Amino acid sequence: MLKNAMKQCGLIAILRGVQPHEVAAIGVRLYEAGFRIIEVPLNSPEPFNSISTLRNTLPADCMVGAGTVLTVDQVVSVKQAGGEIIVMPHSDASVIAAAKQAGLACAPGVATVTEAFAALAAGADVLKMFPAEQLGPAVVKAWRAVIPHEVALLPVGGVTPDNLATFISAGASGFGLGSALYKPGLSAEQVGHNANKFVAAWCATQEKN
């Protein structure tokens, strides 16, 4: 399912700080804009409630999951809430294994090629390059030369509609989008506006390639 979602749109919405009472409306706006993967970081208020709400609100072709997943126990809780993808800031092999054993997709965070290959060996589906501000397009290009082409590289951190094309040219497969897309206090309408700008920038790069 992850590959299908990524084919439709390589942008992952990160709703850090979202609250359960507002998440359905925001999720609908993101889906309407074209997003097909949405994560609720576990350091958000009542994250499992938000994950359940999104899963019950959005069509089946939209993957819902959790970010900032740090432990095996959290993986279990995410699955119980209806989550389908585990996104991590790190690449703990035990958490990756737990995600795969639970039948969930897994996107661990990596910052070196050594971490990247270790995460793949542990069962990672895609690689979250974090933080993208630190790594930059030059590192994406260098990794792309050695990481198997079928493995998606997803920079996260500091990605905007304006610099997205530069990362794509370097070999990025998609992106995790945080505060430039959503931050606490934004209305569903404002998030939808931001989402449309990101999707337009994404689609422009796909037309060129």
N, C-alpha and C positions, 0 to 999 in steps of 0.2 A: 504493500500500500504506500510505503514511503516513496518509492520510485515513481509511482503514478502521481502522487501529490507534487513531487518535485518537478515532474514533467509539465504539469499544469501551471505551476508558479514556483520559482525557486526562492521565494521570500518567506521567512518564518517570522511571525509576529511574536514579540516578547512583551507580555503584559505585566511587567513588574510593578506591584503595588495596586493592581486592580482589585476591586471589591465585588463580592458576589452579587450585590444588588444592581450593579451596572454592567456586569460582564456580558450578559446576553445581548444587549443592544450594541455593544462594541463589537462583539463577535459577528453579529449579523452584518454590520458595516464592513468589517474586514473581508468577510466572505463575498459580499456584493462587489467589493473592489477587485477580487480575484485571489485573495490569500486562501491557501488550502492546508496550512499548518499553523497552529496557534499554541503557544506554550504559556503556562502560568507559573512563574517562578515560585518555589515553595517558601520563599521569605516574603510573600505577599499575604495580606489578611485572609484567613480562611481559604487557603488555596484549593483544598480538595473540594470544597463546595463550588468554587468557581469552575473547576475542571468538570465536575458533574453537570453543572448548569450548561456549560458550553457543549458538552457531549449530547445533552438532551435537546439542545436548541438547534444545532447546526446539522446540515445534511451529512450523510455517512462518508462522502468523499472528502470531507475536511477532517484532517487529523488533529486531535486535541491531546495535549500532554503537559508535562511539567518541566520546568527549568530549575537550575540550582539544586539538582538532586545529588545528595552527598552520601547517602547510606543505603544499604540493602533494604532496611525496614521501610524507607521512604518509597522505594520501588514498589513494594507490595501495596502500600497505601495508594499510590498513583493508579495502579491497576484496578484496585477496588473502587476507585472514584470514576473509572471509565476511561482513564488515560491510555494512549496508544504509543506515545513516544517519550523517552527519557532523555533530557538534555542536561549535561553536566558541565561545570566549570573546569573540572579536572578529568583525569583518565584512570580512576581507580578500577583495576581489573575485576575486583569482586562485584562492584556495582554494575559494570558492563555485563558480566556473566549473569547476574540476577535479572537484569532487564531482558536478556535474550532467553533465559529459562522461563520467564513470565510471558514470553511471546510478544514482547514490546520492541519497537525500534529504538536504537540508541545512538546518540550523538555526543560523545565525550569531548571535552575541551582539551586541546593540545597546543603547545607553543614551540615544540621542537620536532624535527623529523624522527628522532629517537622515540619520543612520546607517541608520535603518529603511528609508527609501525607497531609499537607495543599495543596500542589501542586496537588496531586492526587485528592483531593476533588474538586479542581477547574477545573479538566478536563485534567490534564497532561497525555500524552500518554506514555512517558518514563521519567526517571529521570537522569539528567546530574549531576554527583557528581563532584563538582568543588569547590576548586582546588584539583585534585587528589594527588598532591605532599604533601599537608597538611593532607589529609584524610588518604591515604595509604590503603594497602590491609586489615589491621586489622579492619578498620572501614567498609570497604566493607563487610567483613565477618559478622560483628555485625549487619549491616543493613539487610543483606540477611536473617537473622534469623527472622526478623519481617516484612519486606516488602513482600507483596504477590509475590509468585514465578513468576507469569506471568508478573510482572512489570519489565521491563528491567532497570538495573542499568548500567550507562555509565560513567565511570571515564574519566575526561578530565583534561589535564595538566600534563606534565612530563612523559607521557606514551611513551615507546620506544619498539622496537622489543624484546629487552632483558628482560624487566620487565613485558611484557604483560601477559605471562603465570602465573606469580605470582598473578596478579589481577584476572585472569580467575579462578584460583584455589580457590580464596577467594569468588567468586560468581559474578564477573562482567559479564555482558551480552554482552558488546561491548565497544567501545571507541570512543571518539572524538580526532582526531590527528591534532596537530597544527604544531609548528615549526620543530619538528622532521621529518615531512613529507614535509611541504612546508614553505618556507619563501621567502620574496621578493628578487628577483635577481636570483633565481634558474631557470634553463631552464626546459622545459617540459620533456626533457630526464632525467634530474636529479631527478625531481619529480617522474617520472615513476620508476626510480631505487629505490628510497625510498619506493614507494608504493609496489613494488614487495617484498621488505624485510618485510614490515609489513604484507602483505597478506600471505607470507610464514609462518611467526610466528603465525598468526591467524589460518591458516589451520592445523598447527602442533598441536595446542591445541584442535582443533575440532576432530582430529583423535584419540586423547587420551581419549576424553570424550565419 
